[in-house]
């Protein structure tokens, strides 16, 4: 995932917040969706995407069965069988 622009709000929202420089080059950051970490670089040779461990654990524990879906279409967006998302 690519993010353009933003602010570092680790210290909360203060007047200084808007005057501090963006921590990423040209204001562009890349989110590694497998490790859930931000980086200032894109790695074209990175491993294929894999759901984060806590997401896989959630599915492995059968938690999906407890979700109240708003519609069958929405449920199918999250359908997983044998570790693979099912096609719609």
QUIUR-V810855 format. One record per residue. N is the residue number from 0. RES is the residue in three letters. NEAR is the number of other ideal C-beta (glycine too) atoms within 10 Angstrom. Layout:
BEGIN
N;RES;NEAR
N;RES;NEAR
END
This chain:
BEGIN
0;UNK;8
1;UNK;8
2;UNK;12
3;UNK;10
4;UNK;10
5;UNK;13
6;UNK;13
7;UNK;11
8;UNK;9
9;UNK;6
10;UNK;9
11;UNK;6
12;UNK;9
13;UNK;10
14;UNK;6
15;UNK;8
16;UNK;13
17;UNK;8
18;UNK;8
19;UNK;11
20;UNK;8
21;UNK;15
22;UNK;12
23;UNK;18
24;UNK;9
25;UNK;9
26;UNK;12
27;UNK;15
28;UNK;20
29;UNK;17
30;UNK;13
31;UNK;15
32;UNK;13
33;UNK;15
34;UNK;12
35;UNK;11
36;UNK;9
37;UNK;14
38;UNK;12
39;UNK;12
40;UNK;9
41;UNK;11
42;UNK;9
43;UNK;4
44;UNK;4
45;UNK;11
46;UNK;7
47;UNK;5
48;UNK;8
49;UNK;11
50;UNK;15
51;UNK;13
52;UNK;12
53;UNK;8
54;UNK;13
55;UNK;13
56;UNK;11
57;UNK;13
58;UNK;13
59;UNK;12
60;UNK;10
61;UNK;8
62;UNK;10
63;UNK;14
64;UNK;6
65;UNK;7
66;UNK;10
67;UNK;5
68;UNK;12
69;UNK;8
70;UNK;8
71;UNK;8
72;UNK;9
73;UNK;10
74;UNK;13
75;UNK;13
76;UNK;11
77;UNK;12
78;UNK;13
79;UNK;13
80;UNK;7
81;UNK;5
82;UNK;9
83;UNK;8
84;UNK;12
85;UNK;11
86;UNK;6
87;UNK;7
END
